[in-house]
Amino acid sequence: MKKIGMGLVGPGFIAAHHIDAVRRLGDVEVIAIAGSSAASTQRKAAELKVDTAYGSFEELIADSRIEVVHNTTPSYLHFPVSMAAIQAGKHVISDKPLALTSQECAALRDAAEAAGIVNAVTFNYRGNPLVQQARQMVAAGELGPIVYLHGQYLQDWLTDDHAYSWRLDPAKGGVSSALADIGSHWCDLTEHISGLRIESVLADLTTVVKTRYAGGSSEAFSKASSGEAKAIEIGSEDTGSVLLRFSDGARGTLKVGQVLPGHKNDLQLELNGRRKSLRWEQELQNELWIGSFDGPNCVLMKDPALMSGEAKSYAHLPGGHQESWADAFRNVIADAYDWVRAGADPAAKAPTVCDFANGHRVCCIIEAMLRSNAAGGVWTSVGESVTA
């Protein structure tokens, strides 16, 4: 059986997880990785056990053995790398955000659709088995009409003022920090599970740590530096709250922050319907809380014997065997490659795959939140998808 050739651009924090996920599929070969210099990329290639290392993304995209390009570069490179891959006829799997602006996202969306290639953004929480279970329960009407959706995505890795990342540089990470980095995951997950759309927002955002001291690694989740460091003024939000109005009249709230001690990767979403409620927490990802008005509340454990429909296919181990963040990530990558094998037929795209159209939509939601905050906290429409 001929293996699908894969190449990765941007060998940073998340790259190892992309490579691990595709290797677990069995029929995908990691051909090459590309970074900002040949020497550093060769060292990373040896660490990841990849045979070929390129010092530029152009060289990797030109490699005829590569059919799928994984774009795991810093955010400011998402647009040029993905566009170059599309123009070369390669399938593209990009980390979020799809690009820095909705205009760039729209251009990538339109180019991918015109080229007829697989296009995916790794909103990886879609791949959790109990996320799919929750989605099926909502679609089956078990909750009744959804009236309220609320939750949070809280972290603490930027609490120390000596913690710094390229994500905080507006030229590299964009004008938004916490919302674009983690709030985007919550927005995508909420729309994915509920089937509703965020139509308007009212945001109250702030920057708790206004001055940071850069001197160590700029990689996400790296340990804060303690030596000589350069003072950098920060303009993007690290904490905030957002009120939400959804289609069909539902209301919601989102809390987001990356400077909140004790919260490591605290993603939570609760949906309240007229009959039942559901709550899923990423740090307890093998549990789904189900709340009832006229019966006992319960916790559904991840167990394919207890799950319904397609959701059980995302659980690869029996009940009592924990599955992890990496397993959910692998599920999303597996579905993207199933789409590749289907020749990029739109009908073959699984719901777990966030395509560029949805990646663009998430960017529009984040931009609406930023506009709302800039206007002093007023209701702001997400609006229709803009064109390039």
C-alpha positions as CSV (number, residue, x, y, z in Angstrom):
1,M,0.0,0.0,0.0
2,K,1.4,3.4,-1.0
3,K,1.8,5.7,1.9
4,I,0.7,9.3,1.9
5,G,3.6,11.7,2.1
6,M,3.5,14.4,4.7
7,G,5.7,17.4,5.4
8,L,5.7,19.7,8.3
9,V,6.7,23.4,8.4
10,G,7.5,24.9,11.9
11,P,9.1,22.4,14.2
12,G,8.1,24.0,17.5
13,F,6.1,22.9,20.5
14,I,3.1,21.4,18.7
15,A,5.1,19.8,15.8
16,A,5.9,16.6,17.8
17,H,2.2,16.0,18.4
18,H,1.4,16.3,14.7
19,I,4.1,13.9,13.8
20,D,3.1,11.4,16.5
21,A,-0.5,11.6,15.3
22,V,0.3,10.8,11.7
23,R,2.7,8.0,12.6
24,R,-0.1,6.4,14.6
25,L,-2.2,6.2,11.4
26,G,0.1,3.6,9.8
27,D,-0.3,4.7,6.2
28,V,1.3,8.2,6.4
29,E,5.0,8.7,6.0
30,V,6.7,11.8,7.5
31,I,8.9,12.9,4.6
32,A,10.5,16.1,5.8
33,I,10.3,19.1,8.2
34,A,11.2,22.7,7.5
35,G,12.3,25.5,9.8
36,S,13.8,28.9,9.7
37,S,17.4,27.6,9.2
38,A,18.9,24.4,7.9
39,A,21.1,23.8,10.9
40,S,18.4,24.2,13.6
41,T,16.0,22.2,11.5
42,Q,18.5,19.3,11.1
43,R,18.9,19.1,14.8
44,K,15.1,19.0,15.3
45,A,14.8,16.4,12.5
46,A,17.2,14.1,14.3
47,E,15.2,14.5,17.5
48,L,12.0,13.7,15.7
49,K,13.6,10.9,13.6
50,V,12.7,12.6,10.3
51,D,15.2,11.9,7.4
52,T,14.9,15.2,5.5
53,A,15.3,18.7,6.9
54,Y,14.8,21.9,4.9
55,G,15.8,25.5,5.8
56,S,12.8,27.0,4.1
57,F,9.1,26.2,3.6
58,E,9.5,26.8,-0.1
59,E,11.9,23.8,-0.4
60,L,9.6,21.5,1.5
61,I,6.6,22.5,-0.6
62,A,8.6,21.8,-3.8
63,D,9.3,18.2,-2.6
64,S,7.2,16.1,-5.0
65,R,7.0,13.3,-2.4
66,I,4.9,15.5,-0.1
67,E,1.1,15.4,-0.6
68,V,0.0,17.0,2.7
69,V,1.6,20.0,4.4
70,H,1.2,20.6,8.1
71,N,1.5,24.2,9.0
72,T,2.7,24.6,12.6
73,T,4.6,27.8,12.2
74,P,4.0,31.0,14.4
75,S,0.7,32.6,13.5
76,Y,2.1,35.3,11.2
77,L,3.5,32.6,8.8
78,H,0.2,30.7,8.6
79,F,-1.0,32.7,5.6
80,P,2.1,32.7,3.4
81,V,2.9,29.0,4.1
82,S,-0.6,27.7,3.6
83,M,-1.2,29.8,0.5
84,A,2.1,28.6,-1.1
85,A,1.1,25.0,-0.3
86,I,-2.4,25.5,-1.8
87,Q,-0.9,27.0,-5.0
88,A,1.3,24.0,-5.3
89,G,-1.7,21.7,-5.1
90,K,-0.9,20.3,-1.7
91,H,-3.5,19.4,1.0
92,V,-3.1,21.7,4.0
93,I,-3.6,21.0,7.8
94,S,-3.0,24.2,9.7
95,D,-2.8,25.0,13.3
96,K,-5.1,27.7,14.5
97,P,-5.6,30.6,13.9
98,L,-6.0,30.0,10.2
99,A,-4.4,33.4,9.7
100,L,-3.9,36.7,11.5
101,T,-7.0,38.5,10.0
102,S,-10.4,37.6,8.6
103,Q,-9.3,38.9,5.2
104,E,-6.3,36.5,5.1
105,C,-8.6,33.7,6.3
106,A,-11.1,34.4,3.6
107,A,-8.3,34.4,1.0
108,L,-7.1,31.0,2.2
109,R,-10.7,29.6,2.3
110,D,-11.4,30.8,-1.3
111,A,-8.1,29.5,-2.6
112,A,-8.6,26.1,-1.0
113,E,-12.1,25.7,-2.3
114,A,-11.0,26.7,-5.8
115,A,-8.0,24.2,-5.7
116,G,-10.2,21.4,-4.4
117,I,-7.8,20.4,-1.7
118,V,-8.3,19.1,1.8
119,N,-8.1,22.1,4.1
120,A,-8.3,21.7,7.9
121,V,-7.6,23.7,11.0
122,T,-6.6,21.7,14.1
123,F,-9.4,22.6,16.6
124,N,-8.4,19.4,18.2
125,Y,-11.0,19.3,21.1
126,R,-13.6,18.2,18.5
127,G,-11.8,14.8,18.5
128,N,-12.6,13.9,22.1
129,P,-15.1,11.0,22.3
130,L,-17.3,12.7,24.8
131,V,-17.4,15.9,22.8
132,Q,-18.9,13.8,20.0
133,Q,-21.3,12.2,22.4
134,A,-22.4,15.6,23.6
135,R,-22.9,16.8,20.0
136,Q,-25.0,13.7,19.2
137,M,-27.2,14.2,22.3
138,V,-27.9,17.8,21.4
139,A,-28.6,16.9,17.8
140,A,-31.0,14.2,18.9
141,G,-33.0,16.7,21.0
142,E,-32.2,15.1,24.4
143,L,-31.5,18.5,25.9
144,G,-34.5,20.2,24.4
145,P,-34.1,23.8,23.0
146,I,-30.7,25.2,24.2
147,V,-31.2,28.4,26.2
148,Y,-27.8,29.1,27.8
149,L,-24.2,28.2,26.9
150,H,-21.4,29.2,29.3
151,G,-17.9,28.2,30.2
152,Q,-14.3,29.2,30.3
153,Y,-10.8,28.6,29.1
154,L,-8.3,29.6,31.8
155,Q,-4.5,29.0,32.0
156,D,-1.7,30.3,34.2
157,W,1.4,29.9,32.0
158,L,1.7,33.7,31.5
159,T,1.2,34.6,35.2
160,D,4.9,35.5,35.8
161,D,5.9,38.8,34.2
162,H,9.1,37.1,33.0
163,A,7.1,34.7,30.9
164,Y,7.1,35.8,27.3
165,S,6.1,34.2,24.0
166,W,6.1,35.2,20.3
167,R,2.3,35.0,20.7
168,L,2.5,38.3,22.6
169,D,4.3,40.1,19.7
170,P,1.5,41.6,17.6
171,A,3.6,41.3,14.5
172,K,3.9,37.5,15.0
173,G,0.9,36.5,17.1
174,G,-1.6,39.2,16.0
175,V,-3.4,41.9,18.0
176,S,-5.3,39.4,20.2
177,S,-3.6,37.2,22.8
178,A,-5.9,35.1,25.1
179,L,-8.9,35.3,22.9
180,A,-7.1,34.2,19.7
181,D,-5.0,31.6,21.4
182,I,-7.5,29.8,23.6
183,G,-10.9,31.6,23.4
184,S,-11.0,30.5,19.7
185,H,-11.0,26.9,20.9
186,W,-14.0,27.6,23.2
187,C,-15.9,29.4,20.4
188,D,-15.3,26.6,17.9
189,L,-16.2,23.9,20.4
190,T,-19.4,25.6,21.5
191,E,-20.7,26.0,17.9
192,H,-19.6,22.5,17.0
193,I,-21.4,20.8,19.9
194,S,-24.5,23.0,20.0
195,G,-25.1,23.6,16.3
196,L,-25.8,27.2,17.1
197,R,-23.9,30.2,15.9
198,I,-22.6,33.1,17.9
199,E,-24.3,36.1,16.3
200,S,-23.3,39.0,18.6
201,V,-20.9,39.7,21.4
202,L,-20.2,42.2,24.2
203,A,-16.6,42.0,25.5
204,D,-14.8,43.4,28.5
205,L,-11.1,42.7,28.1
206,T,-8.0,43.7,30.0
207,T,-4.2,43.3,30.2
208,V,-3.2,42.3,33.7
209,V,0.5,42.1,33.0
210,K,1.3,45.2,31.1
211,T,5.1,44.9,31.1
212,R,6.9,41.7,30.5
213,Y,10.6,40.8,30.5
214,A,11.8,38.7,27.6
215,G,15.1,36.9,28.0
216,G,14.5,33.1,27.8
217,S,12.6,30.9,25.4
218,S,9.7,32.4,23.4
219,E,8.0,29.0,23.1
220,A,4.6,28.5,24.6
221,F,4.6,27.0,28.1
222,S,8.3,27.4,28.5
223,K,9.7,28.3,31.9
224,A,9.9,32.0,32.7
225,S,13.4,33.5,32.5
226,S,15.0,35.0,35.6
227,G,18.2,36.6,34.3
228,E,18.9,39.7,32.2
229,A,15.7,40.5,30.2
230,K,14.4,43.2,28.0
231,A,11.2,45.1,29.1
232,I,8.4,44.8,26.6
233,E,5.1,46.7,26.8
234,I,2.1,44.4,26.2
235,G,-1.0,45.7,24.5
236,S,-3.1,42.5,23.9
237,E,-5.5,41.1,26.4
238,D,-4.6,38.4,28.8
239,T,-7.9,38.2,30.7
240,G,-11.5,38.9,29.8
241,S,-15.2,38.2,29.9
242,V,-17.7,38.1,27.0
243,L,-21.5,38.0,26.8
244,L,-22.8,36.1,23.8
245,R,-26.1,36.0,21.9
246,F,-26.6,32.9,19.8
247,S,-28.9,32.0,16.9
248,D,-32.4,30.8,18.1
249,G,-32.2,33.3,20.9
250,A,-29.9,31.4,23.3
251,R,-27.6,33.5,25.6
252,G,-24.1,32.7,26.8
253,T,-21.0,33.8,28.7
254,L,-17.2,33.1,28.2
255,K,-14.4,33.7,30.6
256,V,-10.9,33.6,29.3
257,G,-7.5,34.2,30.8
258,Q,-3.8,33.1,30.8
259,V,-2.6,34.7,34.0
260,L,-4.8,32.9,36.5
261,P,-2.8,30.8,39.0
262,G,-3.7,27.2,39.3
263,H,-5.5,26.9,36.0
264,K,-3.3,24.8,33.8
265,N,-5.6,24.1,30.8
266,D,-9.0,24.7,32.2
267,L,-11.4,24.5,29.3
268,Q,-15.0,24.0,30.3
269,L,-18.3,24.2,28.4
270,E,-21.8,23.8,29.8
271,L,-25.0,23.7,27.7
272,N,-28.4,24.2,29.4
273,G,-31.5,23.1,27.5
274,R,-35.1,23.1,28.6
275,R,-34.9,19.4,29.5
276,K,-31.3,18.6,30.3
277,S,-27.9,20.1,30.7
278,L,-24.4,18.9,29.7
279,R,-21.0,19.9,31.0
280,W,-17.6,18.8,29.6
281,E,-14.3,19.7,31.1
282,Q,-11.0,19.2,29.3
283,E,-9.1,18.4,32.4
284,L,-11.7,15.6,33.2
285,Q,-12.1,14.7,29.5
286,N,-13.2,11.2,30.1
287,E,-16.4,12.4,31.9
288,L,-19.5,14.0,30.7
289,W,-21.9,15.5,33.3
290,I,-25.6,15.3,32.5
291,G,-28.0,17.3,34.6
292,S,-31.7,16.7,34.8
293,F,-34.7,18.7,36.2
294,D,-36.9,15.7,37.1
295,G,-34.4,12.9,37.6
296,P,-31.0,12.2,39.0
297,N,-27.9,13.9,37.7
298,C,-25.2,11.6,36.4
299,V,-21.7,11.4,35.0
300,L,-21.3,9.4,31.8
301,M,-17.8,7.9,31.7
302,K,-16.0,7.4,28.4
303,D,-17.0,3.9,27.5
304,P,-17.8,2.8,23.9
305,A,-20.3,0.3,25.3
306,L,-22.3,3.2,26.8
307,M,-21.9,5.7,23.9
308,S,-24.1,6.2,20.9
309,G,-23.8,6.3,17.2
310,E,-20.6,7.7,15.6
311,A,-19.3,9.0,19.0
312,K,-18.2,5.5,20.1
313,S,-15.9,5.2,17.1
314,Y,-13.7,8.0,18.6
315,A,-13.2,5.9,21.8
316,H,-10.4,3.4,21.1
317,L,-10.1,1.8,24.5
318,P,-12.7,0.0,26.7
319,G,-14.3,1.6,29.6
320,G,-12.0,2.3,32.5
321,H,-9.0,2.9,30.2
322,Q,-8.3,6.6,30.1
323,E,-7.9,8.4,26.8
324,S,-6.0,11.7,26.5
325,W,-5.4,15.0,24.7
326,A,-3.1,13.2,22.3
327,D,-5.8,10.7,21.4
328,A,-8.3,13.4,20.6
329,F,-5.7,15.1,18.5
330,R,-5.0,11.9,16.7
331,N,-8.7,11.5,16.0
332,V,-8.9,14.9,14.2
333,I,-5.8,14.1,12.2
334,A,-7.2,10.7,11.3
335,D,-10.4,12.2,10.0
336,A,-8.4,14.8,8.0
337,Y,-6.5,12.0,6.3
338,D,-9.6,10.0,5.6
339,W,-10.7,13.1,3.7
340,V,-7.4,13.0,1.8
341,R,-7.9,9.4,0.9
342,A,-11.4,10.3,-0.4
343,G,-9.9,12.7,-2.9
344,A,-11.0,15.8,-1.0
345,D,-14.6,15.0,-1.8
346,P,-16.6,17.6,0.4
347,A,-19.1,14.9,1.2
348,A,-16.4,12.8,2.8
349,K,-15.4,15.4,5.4
350,A,-16.1,14.3,9.0
351,P,-17.7,16.8,11.4
352,T,-14.5,16.7,13.5
353,V,-12.6,18.4,10.7
354,C,-12.8,22.2,11.0
355,D,-12.3,23.4,7.4
356,F,-10.9,26.8,6.4
357,A,-14.5,28.2,6.1
358,N,-15.0,27.4,9.8
359,G,-11.5,28.6,10.6
360,H,-12.4,31.9,9.0
361,R,-15.6,32.1,10.9
362,V,-13.8,31.7,14.3
363,C,-11.5,34.6,13.3
364,C,-14.6,36.7,12.6
365,I,-16.0,35.9,16.0
366,I,-12.7,36.9,17.7
367,E,-12.5,40.1,15.7
368,A,-16.1,41.0,16.8
369,M,-15.0,40.6,20.4
370,L,-12.1,42.9,19.9
371,R,-14.3,45.5,18.2
372,S,-16.8,45.4,21.0
373,N,-14.1,45.9,23.6
374,A,-12.5,48.8,21.7
375,A,-15.8,50.5,21.5
376,G,-16.2,50.4,25.3
377,G,-18.1,47.2,25.6
378,V,-21.1,47.4,23.2
379,W,-23.1,44.7,21.5
380,T,-21.3,43.9,18.3
381,S,-22.5,41.7,15.4
382,V,-20.2,38.9,14.2
383,G,-21.5,39.7,10.8
384,E,-21.4,37.8,7.6
385,S,-18.3,36.1,6.4
386,V,-16.1,38.7,4.7
387,T,-14.5,38.1,1.3
388,A,-10.9,38.4,0.5
